[in-house]
Amino acid sequence: MSDVLDGHAIARGAAFGLLLFVPLSALRVLIDQNVVDFDHTGWAPVFAVALFAVYIAAGLVAARAAPDAPLSNGIVAAIGAFLLWIPIRILIWAIRDASQGLFGGPDPVFTPARILGQIVFAAAFGAVGGWLAARRAAHRGSVDA
């Protein structure tokens, strides 16, 4: 399995995903502060799609760096980006969401279902990024031939 996964490629993809997560999270916080009920506005789906795009980008970056196994590296990089983002989300919670529970209460920041859901989305969209990178590489290879 270590022959398939490239730690350097995964780290690059995960770091790139994290670099996209940070401004996206900051923008979401800014909009959330200025909207009465964020979850029931048109902003919620916009940020969901943006989150999926971050996972695709993380997978794409990792897959381009590891063309021998683009899907597996894309998947792991996208999941890695999510896992790297968790401490930042905890920091945001500590600064801003004192009335909301981190793991408990009426509307916690993290629940097992939310974490599992994000891991599934990261894996799925990281695979899409890996597939896109592989497809681009194959297309470039056929053009060069």
Buried (B, 14 or more C-beta within 10 A) or exposed (E): EEEEBBEEBBBBBBBBBBBBBEEBBEBBBEBBEEBEEBEEEEBBEEBEEBBBBBBBBBBBBBBBBBBEBBBBBBBBBBBBBBBBBEEBBEEBBEEEBEEEBEEEEEEBBBEEEEEEEBBEBBBBBBBBBBBBBBEBBEEEEEEEE
